[in-house]
């Protein structure tokens, strides 16, 4: 039986960052790719104040959709939310996919940087930020259509919601100890040229996790699922098959 797949987007994106995976996997399994609170078309509501609220929203969504077990995949901030989901409801998780993410709590410098960026987004909006970071989110050599999609997601995000998420993320828990206690298979994916979460971060997660597979995707930066969907999907397909072949 195909296990449902939950896809958690990163910051400051929306569920459409998973379009290639929704298209590839929906014919064979249930795929749930929500907009996080404050992003995309998510219902209006209070911005997050604590990072853990994102995982609480995912748990409530699974309850509404009557999904008892699933594989949870997240990229960047979405990967950290996936870790928090495992912390919150491990019995419902049959596998984790942690893409271009890292588990450590924010450093003091990182806290200051995130708060300063939150202030800037509230002051200036999203466009200047999107212009500056586009070729770190995706590689400079990425397809122009991918770049345009990523830029649209960033500029379409509410500055207030993005700022709130940055502040919540600055105070997020440290998941490094949690990783050593994860009892389900985990796929760790990273783009070879990712500057935000370099390959060494993925290697450290791979080493910490009791049962993990590491996949480094060449020719991509922070968003391999969009930049190299064929390679990303093949790694995910092998991983799902491995989980579903278990007795």
Secondary structure, DSSP 8 states (H G I E B T S, - for coil): ----EEEE--TT--GGGGHHHHHHHTTTS-EE----TTSTT-------SSTHHHHHHHHHHHHHHT--SEEEEEETHHHHHHHHHHHH-GGGEEEEEEES---S---HHHHHHHHHHHHHHHHH-SHHHHHHHHHHHS-TTS-HHHHHHHHHHHHTS-HHHHHHHHHHHHT----HHHHTT--SEEEEEEETT-SSS-HHHHHHHHHHSSSEEEEEESS--S-HHHHTHHHHHHHHHHHHHHHHT--
